């Protein structure tokens, strides 16, 4: 018989962008040790990934996801010749989803290029001895069907069967499109018998989740009645000059402080959640 604790809804507190900089990686590990972070997503193309990977490998209680990247400031692992549709004339990824998705919609992003690059990124992560329990992507481009299908095939081939489903409560066209794509992704995951959370937040508030905002997000997730939920975050330690190349207007320090606060931990407990990782989610229909 299950205990009442086992029946409580699971809350995954994710910290994205492990490997982005040394101080971001250190902040994520500290927000796990001192705070409520239960899972992190690793960027294999990021500058501090290899130097930080050993620290992560030694923390068995922290869930690990592959944060696949095909946009942004850092170059691909493979050469421009190997993944020509993913890069600009300088051999760099397209800077944001706003440049990537129109190309994907016009079928100018070759799925085989994505397969090669994402396979290389996953191999780089597992080569460091890290065990991956879920997939997600930088700037949430896996919401796009041609990207999610590549990841579903990659997961089936490598024994990974959980994926983030990004959600939005924002008004306006972006929120509408995110919700529509999230429903489509859920249908794909259900057909493949994958696992995902029933609710999620962190997209609309990315980089600005202070303590009050995080408490509000937790209460919103609890009110959904879902059996599982995810809150996405982006913590990092202060005094980090390496973050200057990432002009995202994120407040990494603010989110780190919130994740380590007793107020947020109490909110999680009061909301009836038990903390967990993607490995705790059951696959649907299995």
ABEGO torsion letter per residue (X at the ends): XBBAAAABBBBBBBBBGBGABAAAAAAAAAAAAABABABBBBBAABAAAAAAAAAAAABAABBBBBBBBABEABBBABBAAABAAABBAAGBBBABAAAAAAAAAAGABBAAAAAAAAAAAAAAAAAAGBBBABBBBBGGAAABAAAAAAAAAAAAAAGBABBBBBBBABBEAAAAAAAAAAAAAAAAAAAAGBBBBABBBGAAABGABBAAAAAAAAAAAAAAGBABBBBBBBBBBBGBAAAAABBAGBBAAAAAAAAABAAAAAAAAAAGBBBBBAAABBBBGX
